Amino acid sequence: MRDTASYASKSSQSIGRLFGASVSPTRSEFQRDRDRIIHSTAFRRLQHKTQVFLAHEGRHFRNRLTHTLEVSQIARSIARALRLDEDLAEAIALSHDLGHTPFGHAGERALDRAMEPFGGFDHNVQALRVVTRLENRYAEHDGLNLTWETLEGILKHNGPLPHLVDLAEIPAPADLRVATYASLEAQVAAIADDIAYNAHDIDDALRANLVTLQDFIGVPMAGPIVEEVLERYPDIAVKRQTHEVQRRMITRAVENVIATGSENIAAAGVDSPEDVRLAGRTLVQFSPAMAADEKALKSFLFARVYRHEDVMVPVRESEAVVERLFASYMADADMPGRWGEAGRAVDGADRARIVADFIAGMTDPYALDEHQRLFDARPDFR
């Protein structure tokens, strides 16, 4: 096994699992977490959940699964360079979107609004519910029985939680310490997420003909790279130019994070994972200059892509689908299978939580199937 730094998480020193498990002769505890996540039903469902562009639109757009795999690859690369535990970084990256609803962030916004009287909806907390309660693959317990470090990373990879989160129904081997920072491996997974979606959202936006490569000239982070590529390869196909821009963006962002993270770790003087949790700030991040450029790029994408009317039409309709499903299930509509059995036994906030769990676990096509069953109508988002 590769030697890791003193500030890296150590599988052999893990706080452990809620339920005892025999030691594997061939895999570390974090490798076992990774494997349990990959084999979960929730992980497979990501294939049919929207990232930005709805699946029916085709053109090889990313879905939640392909996005997750890209995040995982980037996270491993950064973790290796910083001498962290690659397997923990990968496990957190692979599980970071397990709590997402159908229809991307549109579905999450709609479900959060519907759940407002009952405590709201947060996809990171929902991911914890998935891996600790809702997956039911094992004979002796619910959930995947992941290590404390992976659970902590799922919950806090974006930093300490700014609001009070009720984790009373989240079974964990120890307090997840919502007010502290997470491990460096979790921080790596978080910034790998940013790097991946910045690059692939540009690619998908170009595929959707919402923007052209020339539109990015003058846009921080992407613009200089676009100019380089167009100057060096003016006559190759646009899709080749686009891929060249995408891979250069990922490479430069990864190299910037590695350099900045190394400097921050050294400056903070952290010598253990506990030092990292108490450091008072995120250590794995972009340099100030690249962070400013990345923020400007996101602003451009928000204005020109995420709020483009061709995107907003299906966004508004998909939000309405989630809202209609929630209201119908809360009123009187029966949910299929075990969900229906559980829902019939409770009402109020308890029923709302079951309804939210059911809807959050849906794929895009299944949500549309349920809308068809309940309302005899199937939106086509066109």
Secondary structure, DSSP 8 states (H G I E B T S, - for coil): -----TTS--GGG----SS-----SS--HHHHHHHHHHTSHHHHHGGGSBSSS-GGG-TT--BHHHHHHHHHHHHHHHHHHTT--HHHHHHHHHHTTTT--TTHHHHHHHHHHHTGGGT---HHHHHHHIIIII----SS-SS----HHHHHHHHHTTSS-SS----TT---SS---TTS---HHHHHHHHHHHHHHHHHHHHHHHHTTS--GGGGTTSTTTHHHHHHHHHH-TTS-HHHHHHHHHHHHHHHHHHHHHHHHHHHHHHHT--SHHHHHTSSS--S---HHHHHHHHHHHHHHIIIIIT-HHHHHHHHHHHHHHHHHHHHHHHT---SHHHHHHHHT--HHHHHHHHHHHHHT--HHHHHHHHHHHHS------
